[in-house]
């Protein structure tokens, strides 16, 4: 069984709890006016929190070394997801800009959230590949942010 940092778990639980409390205390009026349910946003956030915790629990049991082989695939997939919103009919305009992807009726996701995970995995692969040279400005920062890696 893997060892888990109790400090990390405490910080995550604290941040999740604080976020839920803040959401519940600030969104009830808007939810009541827009959806006739003062707890609408709270319920949705709890549902996504449960989905996220289940996904995190599943990933806990996966050896992170497996992601090393898939790092470049994830980088490409992240770019594809960012570009797919520009295909007419797939990208959804919300608040004046197209940032969402409609998966099913009532379910929209932001591809940028998946792209963030792809960047983390890709950068971890790049830094592990460089080793000590990752402290070098050119190889450790300039090349990865320019997209030349």
C-alpha positions as CSV (number, residue, x, y, z in Angstrom):
1,X,0.0,0.0,0.0
2,X,1.2,3.5,-0.8
3,X,2.1,5.9,1.9
4,X,0.1,9.1,1.7
5,X,1.0,12.4,3.2
6,X,-1.5,13.2,6.0
7,X,-0.7,16.9,5.6
8,X,-1.6,16.8,1.9
9,X,-4.9,15.0,2.7
10,X,-5.7,17.5,5.4
11,X,-5.0,20.4,3.0
12,X,-7.1,18.9,0.3
13,X,-10.0,18.3,2.7
14,X,-9.7,21.8,4.1
15,X,-9.7,23.4,0.6
16,X,-12.6,21.3,-0.6
17,X,-14.6,22.2,2.6
18,X,-13.8,25.9,2.3
19,X,-14.8,25.9,-1.3
20,X,-18.1,24.2,-0.7
21,X,-18.9,26.5,2.2
22,X,-18.0,29.6,0.1
23,X,-20.1,28.4,-2.8
24,X,-23.1,27.6,-0.6
25,X,-23.0,31.0,1.1
26,X,-22.5,33.1,-2.0
27,X,-24.7,31.4,-4.7
28,X,-28.0,30.7,-3.0
29,X,-29.7,34.0,-4.1
30,X,-28.7,33.6,-7.7
31,X,-29.6,29.9,-7.7
32,X,-33.0,30.7,-6.3
33,X,-33.7,33.5,-8.8
34,X,-32.4,31.5,-11.8
35,X,-33.4,27.9,-11.0
36,X,-36.0,28.2,-8.2
37,X,-33.7,26.2,-6.0
38,X,-31.3,28.0,-3.6
39,X,-29.1,24.9,-3.4
40,X,-28.8,24.3,-7.2
41,X,-25.1,25.2,-7.4
42,X,-24.3,23.5,-4.1
43,X,-25.9,20.2,-5.3
44,X,-24.1,20.4,-8.6
45,X,-20.7,21.1,-6.9
46,X,-21.2,18.2,-4.5
47,X,-22.0,15.9,-7.4
48,X,-18.8,16.9,-9.3
49,X,-16.9,16.7,-6.0
50,X,-18.0,13.1,-5.6
51,X,-17.0,12.3,-9.2
52,X,-13.7,14.0,-8.7
53,X,-13.0,12.1,-5.5
54,X,-13.9,8.8,-7.2
55,X,-11.6,9.6,-10.1
56,X,-8.8,10.6,-7.7
57,X,-9.3,7.4,-5.7
58,X,-9.0,5.4,-8.9
59,X,-5.8,7.2,-9.9
60,X,-4.4,6.6,-6.5
61,X,-4.0,2.9,-7.3
62,X,-2.4,3.5,-10.7
63,X,1.4,3.7,-10.7
64,X,2.3,7.1,-12.0
65,X,5.2,5.7,-14.0
66,X,2.6,4.5,-16.5
67,X,1.9,8.0,-17.5
68,X,5.5,8.5,-18.6
69,X,4.9,6.4,-21.8
70,X,1.7,8.4,-22.5
71,X,3.1,11.9,-21.9
72,X,3.4,12.9,-25.5
73,X,0.0,11.4,-26.3
74,X,-1.6,13.5,-23.5
75,X,0.1,16.6,-24.8
76,X,-1.4,16.0,-28.3
77,X,-4.7,15.1,-26.8
78,X,-4.8,18.3,-24.8
79,X,-4.2,20.4,-27.9
80,X,-6.9,18.5,-29.8
81,X,-9.4,19.1,-27.0
82,X,-8.6,22.8,-27.0
83,X,-9.0,23.0,-30.8
84,X,-12.2,20.9,-30.9
85,X,-14.4,23.7,-29.4
86,X,-13.9,25.6,-32.7
87,X,-15.8,22.9,-34.7
88,X,-19.3,24.3,-35.3
89,X,-21.9,22.6,-33.2
90,X,-19.4,21.2,-30.7
91,X,-18.2,24.4,-29.0
92,X,-20.8,26.2,-26.8
93,X,-20.8,29.9,-26.4
94,X,-21.2,30.9,-22.8
95,X,-20.8,34.5,-21.6
96,X,-19.8,35.8,-25.0
97,X,-16.9,33.3,-25.7
98,X,-16.6,29.7,-26.8
99,X,-14.9,27.8,-24.0
100,X,-17.2,24.9,-23.4
101,X,-17.7,21.5,-25.1
102,X,-21.2,20.0,-25.0
103,X,-20.9,16.3,-24.1
104,X,-24.6,15.5,-23.6
105,X,-27.8,17.5,-22.9
106,X,-27.1,19.5,-19.8
107,X,-23.5,18.4,-19.5
108,X,-20.8,20.8,-20.6
109,X,-17.1,20.7,-19.8
110,X,-14.2,23.1,-20.4
111,X,-11.5,21.4,-22.4
112,X,-9.0,23.7,-20.8
113,X,-9.4,21.8,-17.5
114,X,-8.3,18.6,-19.2
115,X,-5.5,20.5,-21.0
116,X,-4.1,21.6,-17.6
117,X,-3.7,18.0,-16.6
118,X,-2.0,17.2,-19.9
119,X,0.4,20.1,-19.4
120,X,1.3,18.8,-15.9
121,X,1.9,15.3,-17.2
122,X,3.9,16.5,-20.2
123,X,6.0,18.8,-18.1
124,X,6.7,16.1,-15.5
125,X,7.9,13.9,-18.3
126,X,10.1,16.6,-19.7
127,X,11.6,17.5,-16.4
128,X,12.2,13.8,-15.5
129,X,13.9,13.4,-18.9
130,X,16.2,16.4,-18.3
131,X,17.2,15.4,-14.8
132,X,19.7,17.9,-13.3
133,X,19.6,20.0,-16.5
134,X,16.0,21.0,-15.7
135,X,17.4,23.8,-13.6
136,X,18.9,25.3,-16.8
137,X,16.8,28.3,-18.0
138,X,16.9,27.4,-21.6
139,X,16.1,23.6,-21.3
140,X,14.1,23.7,-18.1
141,X,11.8,26.6,-19.0
142,X,12.3,28.3,-22.3
143,X,12.0,25.2,-24.5
144,X,8.9,23.8,-22.8
145,X,6.9,27.1,-22.8
146,X,7.8,27.8,-26.4
147,X,6.4,24.4,-27.5
148,X,9.7,23.2,-29.1
149,X,10.0,20.2,-26.9
